[in-house]
Amino acid sequence: MNAIRLLLVDDDPLVRSGLTLMLGGAQDIVIVGEAADGEEALAAAGSAGPDVVLMDIRMPNMDGLTATELLRARPDAPEVVLLTTFHADEQVLRALRAGAAGFVLKDATPGDILDAVRRVVAGDPVLSPAVTRQLMAHAAASERDLRTAGARRRLADLAERERDVAVEVGRGKSNAEIAGTLYLSVATVKAHVSRIMTKLGLNNRVQIALLVHDAGLLDG
């Protein structure tokens, strides 16, 4: 298995150095570059070809939110994991809707950050179910009524089993957990998730979870 190519983006050189020390020793990860702001991140991603970009949100010149939106709009875009100091932040939510795979807190342990990078590459969510619910509820408070009808229309395009899988993704479950809940093989769950993303024009599990929540399918 090829090593995961990781790009580090933070305006604080001490943070970048710390991340390099924490992550660079992992056998399955190679750090292919660093950047100090969003503009540098876009350039570095184009030349270094990372699989994952670990990026701070608040930076000068171009923040991580704008950089995430631009990166994820590219063909063969890298996955983006955001670094933040907040559990529930409106900027984080906007970045997730733009295609970021999730976020980790800046005070997370090295093991947690490594786990997040690996899970993103494997296609699994990097937000715990508790944090996912908190974040989505934060967004839903101000815009739920506007989104519900549109989300339900989109989900109506799914087959019944695909809808079942989408709901379990919305609950923050891994493929293995969904397989156990719905009595399916893991391979079948993966196939359903892939079809859901294709049908709905989404590019990761977090976006599926947000859409399911917008539709009100997790209520009660």
C-alpha positions in Angstrom: 0.0 0.0 0.0 1.4 3.4 -1.0 2.2 5.9 1.8 -0.4 8.7 2.4 0.9 11.9 0.9 0.2 14.8 3.4 0.4 18.5 3.0 0.5 20.7 6.1 -1.0 24.2 6.1 -0.8 26.6 9.0 0.4 30.1 9.3 2.3 29.3 12.5 5.7 27.7 11.7 5.8 26.2 15.2 2.5 24.4 14.6 3.8 23.1 11.3 7.0 21.9 13.0 5.0 20.2 15.7 2.8 18.5 13.2 5.8 17.3 11.2 7.4 15.8 14.4 4.1 14.2 15.3 3.1 12.8 11.9 6.4 12.4 10.0 7.5 9.4 11.9 4.5 7.3 10.9 5.5 4.6 8.4 2.4 5.0 6.2 2.6 8.8 5.9 4.9 11.0 4.0 4.8 14.8 4.3 5.1 16.2 0.8 5.0 19.9 1.7 4.1 22.8 3.9 2.2 26.1 3.4 1.6 29.2 5.5 -1.7 30.3 4.0 -4.4 29.3 1.6 -2.7 30.7 -1.5 0.5 28.8 -0.7 -1.7 25.7 -0.1 -3.3 25.9 -3.5 0.1 26.2 -5.2 1.7 23.4 -3.1 -1.2 21.1 -3.7 -0.8 21.5 -7.4 2.9 20.6 -7.4 3.1 18.1 -4.6 0.0 16.0 -5.3 -1.1 15.3 -1.7 -3.7 12.7 -0.9 -4.8 14.8 2.2 -4.4 18.4 3.2 -4.3 19.1 6.9 -5.3 22.8 7.1 -5.8 25.5 9.6 -9.0 27.6 9.2 -7.8 31.0 10.3 -4.9 32.2 8.2 -3.9 35.5 6.6 -4.1 36.3 2.9 -6.4 33.4 2.1 -8.1 31.5 4.9 -8.5 27.7 5.1 -12.2 27.9 4.3 -11.7 29.7 0.9 -8.7 27.4 0.1 -10.9 24.3 0.9 -13.6 25.5 -1.5 -11.1 26.1 -4.3 -9.2 22.8 -3.7 -12.3 20.6 -3.6 -13.5 22.2 -6.9 -10.4 20.8 -8.7 -10.4 17.5 -10.6 -8.8 14.7 -8.5 -9.0 17.0 -5.5 -7.2 15.9 -2.3 -9.2 15.3 0.9 -9.1 18.2 3.3 -9.1 17.9 7.1 -9.5 21.2 8.9 -7.6 22.1 12.1 -9.7 24.2 14.5 -9.9 25.2 18.1 -13.7 25.0 18.2 -16.1 22.0 18.4 -18.9 23.8 16.6 -18.0 26.6 14.3 -20.0 28.1 11.4 -16.9 28.3 9.3 -16.2 24.6 9.9 -19.7 23.8 8.8 -19.4 25.9 5.6 -16.2 24.1 4.8 -17.8 20.7 5.3 -20.5 21.6 2.9 -17.9 22.7 0.4 -16.4 19.2 0.6 -14.0 19.0 3.5 -13.9 15.6 5.0 -14.1 16.7 8.6 -12.0 18.4 11.2 -9.8 17.7 14.2 -9.2 20.0 17.1 -5.7 21.6 17.4 -5.3 20.1 20.9 -6.1 16.5 19.6 -3.5 13.9 20.4 -1.0 12.8 17.7 -2.9 9.5 17.6 -6.2 11.2 16.9 -4.7 13.3 14.1 -3.1 10.3 12.5 -6.4 8.4 12.8 -8.2 11.2 11.1 -5.8 11.3 8.2 -6.0 7.5 7.7 -9.8 7.4 8.0 -10.2 10.1 5.4 -8.1 8.1 2.9 -10.2 5.0 3.7 -13.4 6.9 3.1 -14.6 6.8 6.7 -15.9 9.9 8.6 -13.5 11.8 10.8 -16.1 13.3 13.1 -17.3 11.4 16.1 -21.1 10.8 16.1 -21.5 13.2 19.1 -19.5 16.0 17.4 -21.3 15.4 14.1 -24.7 15.8 15.8 -23.5 18.9 17.6 -22.2 20.5 14.5 -25.2 19.7 12.3 -27.6 20.9 15.0 -25.6 24.2 15.2 -26.3 24.7 11.5 -29.8 23.5 11.4 -31.0 26.0 14.0 -30.9 28.9 11.6 -31.6 27.4 8.2 -33.4 24.1 8.7 -36.8 25.0 7.2 -35.1 26.3 4.1 -33.1 23.1 3.5 -35.6 20.4 4.5 -37.7 20.4 1.3 -34.7 20.5 -1.0 -32.9 17.7 0.9 -36.0 15.5 0.9 -36.4 16.0 -2.9 -32.8 14.9 -3.5 -33.0 11.9 -1.2 -36.2 10.8 -3.0 -33.9 9.8 -5.9 -32.4 7.0 -3.8 -33.6 3.4 -3.7 -35.0 2.2 -0.4 -31.8 0.4 0.7 -29.6 3.3 -0.4 -31.8 5.6 1.8 -31.4 3.2 4.7 -27.6 3.3 4.3 -27.6 7.1 4.0 -29.5 7.4 7.3 -26.9 5.2 9.0 -24.1 7.3 7.5 -25.9 10.3 9.0 -25.6 8.6 12.4 -21.9 8.6 12.0 -21.5 4.9 11.6 -18.6 3.2 9.8 -19.2 0.8 6.9 -18.7 -2.2 9.2 -21.2 -0.8 11.7 -23.7 -0.1 9.0 -23.2 -3.7 7.6 -24.0 -5.1 11.1 -27.1 -2.9 11.5 -28.6 -3.6 8.1 -27.4 -7.2 7.8 -25.4 -6.4 4.7 -21.8 -7.2 3.7 -19.2 -4.4 4.1 -18.6 -4.6 0.3 -22.4 -4.1 -0.3 -22.4 -1.1 2.0 -19.4 0.4 0.2 -21.2 0.0 -3.1 -24.3 1.7 -1.7 -22.3 4.6 -0.4 -20.6 5.0 -3.7 -23.9 5.0 -5.6 -25.4 7.5 -3.1 -22.6 9.9 -3.7 -22.9 9.5 -7.5 -26.7 9.9 -7.6 -26.7 13.0 -5.3 -23.6 14.6 -6.7 -21.7 14.4 -3.4 -18.0 13.6 -2.8 -17.8 12.3 0.8 -19.7 10.8 3.7 -19.9 14.1 5.7 -22.0 15.6 2.9 -24.3 12.6 3.0 -24.7 13.0 6.7 -25.5 16.7 6.4 -28.1 16.0 3.7 -29.8 13.3 5.8 -29.9 15.7 8.7 -31.3 18.5 6.6 -34.1 16.2 5.5 -35.0 15.5 9.1 -34.4 11.8 8.9 -32.5 11.7 12.2 -35.2 13.4 14.3 -36.6 11.6 17.3 
